[in-house]
Amino acid sequence: DLVRGAAGTPVTLGVQWASNSQVEQITLVRAEVSVPFVQARRVGAFGLVQLRGFPEPSVVREVEQAIVRLQAEGARGIILDLRGNSGGRVDVGSDLLARFVPDGPIYQAVDREGHREVVNVRNARPILTVPLVVLIDEGTASMGEVFAAAVKEHAVGHLIGTKTAGAVAASIYVPLSDGSALQLSVEQVYTGGGALLDKVGVTPDETVELDLDALRRGHDTQIEHAIAYLQRVAGGPVATSAAR
């Protein structure tokens, strides 16, 4: 509440840097916050695409365009960063998966009566022409976990990071008379191969913790491990910096 205010008005913050006890006073002008869901850049010989969520169909086009462009520019591997990806629309995530995995199951949903629905990718059109690494962590949840699990089960990419959140149950909201609401789980979600996701999560192929001390020095250890993996399987010079 202290930070919020009308757009165009100033606010002064005291910022303490993680590396020391120094506090710097910074004055900002308030504005509407717009965080891009898709960001892409080169890290040495490889391409890095960060996807924060699956909010709307436009992210499918943005991710596809970023990967196609990076490959056309000569990227010898792609790192898809799903760390902190809290999910979003299932249809959007499923549509994007069709650009990565072949036709086949990507997840299963089982309701309270035991009825099972298997959701498949049909008419797949994979865009990858180089090796893929997917970064995951405890902030990867919901559709982000379904996506990572499908990549792993279809063996189209190598997962690096830490186990995901395990928050993948379908639910509904029931309004109550006092203005509150009850969230009720109505379906359990499994991977395409039948492994439970809720309260279990997705285990990476290679467990790598994020080193916060290294991050303060400008080195993202999980990205650096992804680069090292791609260097082994695809070749090319290693990037000198993998700052997040």
C-alpha positions as CSV (number, residue, x, y, z in Angstrom):
1,D,0.0,0.0,0.0
2,L,2.9,2.4,0.7
3,V,4.4,1.8,-2.8
4,R,1.1,2.0,-4.7
5,G,-0.3,5.2,-5.9
6,A,-1.6,7.2,-8.9
7,A,0.3,6.8,-12.2
8,G,2.7,9.7,-12.7
9,T,3.3,10.4,-9.1
10,P,6.7,9.9,-7.5
11,V,7.6,7.4,-4.8
12,T,11.0,7.1,-2.9
13,L,12.3,3.7,-2.0
14,G,15.2,2.6,0.1
15,V,16.9,-0.2,-1.7
16,Q,19.4,-2.5,0.2
17,W,21.7,-4.5,-2.1
18,A,22.0,-8.2,-1.5
19,S,25.8,-8.1,-1.6
20,N,26.2,-5.6,1.3
21,S,24.4,-3.5,3.8
22,Q,24.4,-0.3,1.7
23,V,20.9,1.3,1.4
24,E,20.4,3.6,-1.6
25,Q,17.5,6.0,-1.9
26,I,15.8,5.8,-5.3
27,T,12.9,7.9,-6.5
28,L,10.6,6.4,-9.1
29,V,7.6,7.6,-11.1
30,R,4.6,5.3,-10.7
31,A,3.2,3.7,-13.8
32,E,1.3,0.7,-14.8
33,V,3.4,-2.5,-14.5
34,S,3.7,-4.5,-17.7
35,V,5.8,-7.7,-17.4
36,P,6.4,-9.6,-20.7
37,F,5.5,-13.2,-20.5
38,V,8.1,-14.2,-23.1
39,Q,11.6,-13.0,-23.3
40,A,14.4,-14.3,-25.5
41,R,18.2,-13.7,-25.9
42,R,21.4,-15.4,-26.9
43,V,23.8,-16.9,-24.3
44,G,26.9,-17.6,-26.3
45,A,26.2,-20.3,-29.0
46,F,22.7,-21.0,-27.5
47,G,19.3,-19.4,-27.3
48,L,17.4,-18.7,-24.0
49,V,13.6,-18.3,-24.0
50,Q,11.9,-17.4,-20.7
51,L,8.2,-18.2,-20.4
52,R,6.5,-16.9,-17.3
53,G,3.1,-18.4,-17.8
54,F,0.4,-19.5,-20.2
55,P,-2.1,-16.5,-19.9
56,E,-3.3,-16.2,-23.5
57,P,-2.8,-17.7,-27.0
58,S,-0.3,-14.9,-28.0
59,V,2.5,-16.5,-26.0
60,V,2.4,-19.6,-28.3
61,R,3.2,-17.3,-31.3
62,E,5.8,-15.4,-29.3
63,V,7.6,-18.5,-28.1
64,E,7.5,-20.1,-31.6
65,Q,8.8,-16.9,-33.3
66,A,11.6,-16.6,-30.7
67,I,12.8,-20.1,-31.1
68,V,12.6,-20.1,-34.9
69,R,14.5,-16.8,-35.0
70,L,17.2,-18.0,-32.6
71,Q,17.7,-21.2,-34.7
72,A,17.9,-19.2,-37.9
73,E,20.6,-17.0,-36.2
74,G,22.7,-20.1,-35.6
75,A,21.8,-21.1,-32.0
76,R,23.1,-24.6,-31.5
77,G,20.6,-25.4,-28.7
78,I,17.6,-23.9,-26.9
79,I,17.1,-23.3,-23.2
80,L,13.4,-22.9,-22.3
81,D,13.2,-21.3,-18.8
82,L,10.0,-22.4,-17.0
83,R,11.3,-21.4,-13.5
84,G,8.6,-19.5,-11.6
85,N,6.1,-20.4,-14.3
86,S,2.9,-20.7,-12.3
87,G,0.8,-22.0,-15.2
88,G,-2.3,-20.6,-16.8
89,R,-4.6,-21.8,-19.5
90,V,-4.5,-25.5,-20.3
91,D,-5.5,-25.0,-23.9
92,V,-2.6,-22.5,-24.4
93,G,-0.1,-24.9,-22.9
94,S,-1.4,-27.8,-24.9
95,D,-1.2,-25.8,-28.1
96,L,2.4,-24.8,-27.4
97,L,3.3,-28.4,-26.6
98,A,2.3,-29.3,-30.2
99,R,5.4,-27.3,-31.2
100,F,7.6,-29.5,-29.1
101,V,6.3,-33.0,-28.8
102,P,4.9,-35.5,-31.4
103,D,1.3,-36.7,-31.5
104,G,0.4,-38.5,-28.3
105,P,-0.8,-38.1,-24.7
106,I,0.3,-35.0,-22.8
107,Y,-1.8,-35.4,-19.6
108,Q,-4.8,-37.3,-18.1
109,A,-7.6,-35.9,-15.9
110,V,-9.6,-38.1,-13.5
111,D,-12.7,-36.8,-11.9
112,R,-14.3,-37.8,-8.5
113,E,-16.3,-40.6,-10.1
114,G,-13.2,-42.1,-11.6
115,H,-13.8,-41.0,-15.2
116,R,-10.5,-40.6,-17.0
117,E,-9.9,-38.2,-19.9
118,V,-6.7,-38.6,-21.9
119,V,-5.6,-35.4,-23.6
120,N,-3.5,-35.8,-26.7
121,V,-1.5,-33.7,-29.1
122,R,-2.8,-34.1,-32.6
123,N,-1.4,-32.6,-35.8
124,A,1.9,-31.9,-34.0
125,R,4.3,-29.5,-35.8
126,P,7.5,-29.5,-33.8
127,I,9.8,-26.5,-34.5
128,L,13.0,-27.6,-32.8
129,T,16.0,-28.4,-35.0
130,V,18.5,-28.3,-32.1
131,P,18.8,-29.9,-28.6
132,L,16.5,-28.6,-25.9
133,V,17.0,-28.0,-22.2
134,V,14.0,-27.0,-20.0
135,L,14.7,-25.3,-16.6
136,I,12.3,-26.0,-13.8
137,D,12.1,-25.2,-10.1
138,E,9.8,-25.2,-7.1
139,G,8.0,-22.2,-8.6
140,T,7.1,-24.2,-11.7
141,A,3.4,-25.2,-11.2
142,S,0.2,-26.3,-12.8
143,M,0.4,-26.1,-16.6
144,G,4.2,-25.5,-16.3
145,E,4.5,-28.9,-14.7
146,V,2.3,-30.6,-17.3
147,F,4.5,-29.0,-20.0
148,A,7.8,-30.1,-18.4
149,A,6.4,-33.7,-17.8
150,A,5.4,-34.0,-21.4
151,V,8.8,-32.9,-22.6
152,K,10.4,-35.5,-20.3
153,E,8.1,-38.4,-21.2
154,H,8.3,-37.7,-24.9
155,A,12.1,-37.5,-24.6
156,V,12.4,-34.2,-26.6
157,G,14.3,-32.3,-24.0
158,H,16.6,-32.5,-20.9
159,L,15.1,-31.1,-17.6
160,I,17.5,-29.2,-15.3
161,G,16.8,-27.6,-12.0
162,T,14.8,-28.7,-8.9
163,K,11.5,-30.5,-8.4
164,T,8.4,-28.6,-9.4
165,A,5.7,-27.4,-7.0
166,G,3.3,-30.4,-7.3
167,A,0.3,-28.1,-7.6
168,V,-1.7,-29.6,-10.5
169,A,-5.3,-30.4,-9.4
170,A,-8.3,-29.0,-11.3
171,S,-10.7,-27.1,-9.1
172,I,-13.8,-24.9,-9.1
173,Y,-14.8,-22.0,-7.0
174,V,-18.2,-22.1,-5.1
175,P,-19.5,-18.6,-4.0
176,L,-20.8,-18.4,-0.5
177,S,-23.4,-16.0,1.0
178,D,-21.0,-13.9,3.0
179,G,-19.0,-13.0,-0.1
180,S,-16.2,-15.6,0.4
181,A,-15.8,-18.7,-1.8
182,L,-14.8,-22.3,-1.4
183,Q,-12.2,-23.8,-3.7
184,L,-13.0,-27.4,-4.4
185,S,-10.7,-29.9,-6.2
186,V,-12.7,-31.8,-8.8
187,E,-10.1,-33.6,-10.9
188,Q,-6.7,-35.2,-10.3
189,V,-4.2,-34.5,-13.1
190,Y,-1.6,-37.1,-14.2
191,T,1.1,-37.0,-16.9
192,G,0.4,-38.5,-20.3
193,G,2.1,-41.7,-19.1
194,G,-0.1,-41.9,-15.9
195,A,2.2,-40.5,-13.2
196,L,0.4,-38.4,-10.5
197,L,1.5,-34.7,-10.5
198,D,-0.4,-33.1,-7.6
199,K,1.7,-33.0,-4.4
200,V,4.4,-35.0,-6.3
201,G,5.8,-32.7,-9.0
202,V,8.2,-33.3,-11.8
203,T,11.7,-34.4,-11.0
204,P,14.4,-33.0,-13.3
205,D,16.8,-35.2,-15.2
206,E,19.6,-33.3,-13.6
207,T,19.1,-31.7,-10.2
208,V,20.9,-28.4,-9.9
209,E,20.2,-25.9,-7.0
210,L,20.3,-22.2,-7.7
211,D,23.3,-20.8,-6.0
212,L,22.2,-17.4,-4.6
213,D,25.7,-16.3,-3.8
214,A,26.8,-16.9,-7.4
215,L,23.6,-15.2,-8.6
216,R,24.5,-12.0,-6.6
217,R,27.8,-12.1,-8.5
218,G,26.0,-12.3,-11.8
219,H,26.2,-16.1,-12.4
220,D,23.0,-18.2,-12.8
221,T,24.2,-21.7,-12.0
222,Q,21.2,-23.4,-13.5
223,I,21.6,-21.7,-16.8
224,E,25.3,-22.4,-16.7
225,H,24.6,-26.1,-16.2
226,A,22.2,-26.0,-19.1
227,I,24.9,-24.4,-21.3
228,A,27.4,-27.1,-20.2
229,Y,24.9,-29.8,-21.1
230,L,24.2,-28.3,-24.6
231,Q,27.9,-27.9,-25.1
232,R,28.4,-31.6,-24.6
233,V,25.6,-32.6,-26.9
234,A,25.7,-29.9,-29.5
235,G,29.1,-28.3,-29.4
236,G,30.0,-24.6,-29.8
237,P,31.7,-22.0,-27.5
238,V,30.5,-21.7,-23.9
239,A,29.0,-18.4,-22.9
240,T,31.2,-16.3,-20.6
241,S,28.2,-15.1,-18.5
242,A,24.8,-16.5,-17.7
243,A,23.5,-13.8,-15.5
244,R,19.8,-14.1,-14.9
